[in-house]
Amino acid sequence: MPPTLQTPTEAAARRALEELEASYAEQRRQLEEQLEDAKVHTQPIWNGPLYGTSVELENAVAAVLKVAGLTVVKLDELLGDTTSADLLVSWWNTLADLRRRFRRRARSDERPGDA
């Protein structure tokens, strides 16, 4: 029905729908922009742990731990060139050498007869 023949109630409802659609489009645009901004900031953090090797992987893991609020010291920088990528991680004055922790875990996962 042409707008000129609509009742005031119909016209008000049509205007409300148009305003709702415009508001939705603007809100969707804003949310899509926020999502893209978030992706730009997280992409470097996720690419390293997923696809990195060597120093890139070490740096990426350190970055993720720092984002989680932990303090990370790269032992290569502290002690010189070590044979592996080691990180010393502290949280609320509790220190953990991840290399030792992972080695203990690997030994506890090994069972006699496992290949």
C-alpha positions in Angstrom: 0.0 0.0 0.0 1.4 3.5 -0.8 2.5 5.5 2.2 0.0 8.2 1.4 -2.9 5.7 1.9 -1.6 4.3 5.2 -3.3 5.0 8.5 -1.2 6.9 11.1 -0.7 3.6 13.0 0.6 1.9 9.9 2.9 4.9 9.0 4.3 4.9 12.6 5.0 1.2 12.4 6.7 1.5 9.1 8.9 4.4 10.4 9.7 2.3 13.5 10.8 -0.6 11.3 12.9 1.7 9.1 14.6 3.1 12.2 15.2 -0.4 13.6 16.8 -1.6 10.3 19.0 1.5 10.2 20.0 1.0 13.9 20.7 -2.7 13.2 22.9 -1.9 10.2 24.9 0.7 12.2 25.3 -1.7 15.2 26.3 -4.5 12.9 28.9 -2.3 11.2 30.4 -1.3 14.5 30.6 -4.9 15.7 32.2 -6.1 12.5 34.8 -3.3 12.9 35.5 -4.3 16.5 35.9 -7.9 15.4 38.4 -6.9 12.7 40.3 -4.8 15.2 40.5 -7.7 17.6 41.7 -10.0 14.8 44.5 -7.6 13.9 45.7 -7.6 17.5 45.4 -11.3 18.2 46.8 -12.6 14.8 50.4 -12.2 15.8 49.9 -14.0 19.1 48.1 -17.0 17.5 50.3 -17.4 14.4 53.5 -18.0 16.3 52.3 -20.8 18.6 50.4 -22.5 15.8 52.9 -22.2 13.0 56.2 -21.0 14.5 59.4 -22.8 15.0 62.6 -22.1 16.9 62.9 -18.5 18.1 59.6 -17.5 16.6 57.8 -20.2 18.6 59.7 -19.2 21.8 58.8 -15.5 21.3 55.2 -16.4 20.6 54.8 -18.6 23.7 56.4 -15.9 25.8 54.0 -13.3 24.4 51.0 -15.5 25.2 52.2 -16.0 28.7 52.8 -12.3 29.2 49.2 -11.5 27.9 48.0 -14.0 30.6 49.7 -11.8 33.2 52.8 -13.9 33.8 56.4 -12.7 34.0 58.6 -14.4 31.4 62.4 -14.5 31.3 64.1 -16.0 28.3 67.0 -18.1 29.7 69.0 -17.7 26.5 69.1 -14.0 27.2 69.9 -14.5 30.8 72.4 -17.4 30.6 73.7 -17.2 27.0 72.9 -19.7 24.2 71.4 -22.8 25.7 70.6 -26.0 23.7 66.9 -25.4 23.7 64.4 -22.7 24.0 63.8 -22.3 27.8 61.5 -19.8 29.5 61.5 -19.1 33.2 57.9 -18.1 34.1 56.9 -16.4 37.4 53.5 -15.6 38.8 53.0 -14.0 42.1 56.6 -14.8 43.2 56.2 -18.4 42.2 58.8 -19.6 39.8 58.5 -22.6 37.4 61.1 -23.8 35.0 58.8 -25.0 32.2 61.5 -27.2 30.7 61.8 -29.3 33.9 58.1 -29.4 34.3 57.5 -30.6 30.8 60.3 -33.2 31.2 58.8 -34.6 34.4 55.4 -34.7 32.7 56.9 -36.5 29.7 58.6 -39.1 32.0 55.4 -39.7 33.9 53.5 -40.2 30.7 55.9 -42.9 29.6 54.9 -46.4 30.6 56.9 -49.6 30.3 56.1 -51.3 27.0 55.0 -48.1 25.2 56.6 -47.6 21.8 
